[in-house]
Amino acid sequence: MSARTRLILAACVALGPGLAIAAPAGPDRAATSAITEQCAGKEDFSEPAPPARLYGNTYYVGTCTVSVLLVTSPQGHVLVNSATEKAVPSILANIRALGFKPEDIHWIVSSHEHFDHVGGLAALARATGAKVALSAPAAAVLATGKVDPADSQYTDIKDFPIAPVKADRILTPGAVVQAGPLRLRASFTPGHTTGGTSWSWQSCAITRFGTRCRTISYIDSISALAAQPYRFSDHPEVVARFRRTFAAIAARRCDVLVTPHPSASNLFERMLGEAPLGPKDACKRYAAAGRKRLNASLAKEAAESRK
Ligand SMILES: [Zn+2]
């Protein structure tokens, strides 16, 4: 190790995590390469992945296929999404590997009430001591750990484990969750589930060029998935809800888009620099893909009922 490297390392340790000298603001490409290398061909929701900085004080600490983000501040952190129960040890290890303490997480928030996104919520809340903020429909599922029988995927996912947890706060539209200087704003984007929630926040880094900030848009899953015998055409209120969500997402100013499954928005390719990190039409395209999928499901159902 050179004297200069030793000096930089000593200064970083002195300043603490997140305050390294002239830290680059953008994604950590080397760390993202480690994710894609470790995750090649792995599709299980619980498959561990190493952590990587996404932007500024926002870090990817999730699994190979489920996004979990840590948003940090010297006065406390927020965790977005919590993956499966089996994934909890790797999420906690990732947080520690980045130099942060799980006990400094003040709030855990989520995307939607399916096991791959909230299965680990109870264990993470226990391990960190963090409070939990949920939409009312998500809180109802988490209170019992039982999937909503009205869920379009009910018969496929009803037996997957969701450990019950009581919400400390029920969110209202536009609610802001705070930890120190962090402000994460909730918006309800129902369709894929009734309690689907999206989030946005400013993420900043101190760089050699000054403070650099971008808005992170964590937009929930909007895929219209149905398990037998569910048919969207039997539920016009769900279809209408989806369409309102698509319109709201398409109209958003989407800076850096993150989705609960990274592959739904090519997150790792963008973090690697193989595609722009924040194309301006990202939310519009994401909403269009969701609309196309719903329309295809409705067309398929119509064709089947004509048989
Ligand atoms: Zn889901």
Boltz pocket constraint, residues with backbone or C-beta under 6 A from the ligand:
constraints:
  - pocket:
      binder: B
      contacts: [[A, 112], [A, 114], [A, 192], [A, 221]]
      max_distance: 6.0
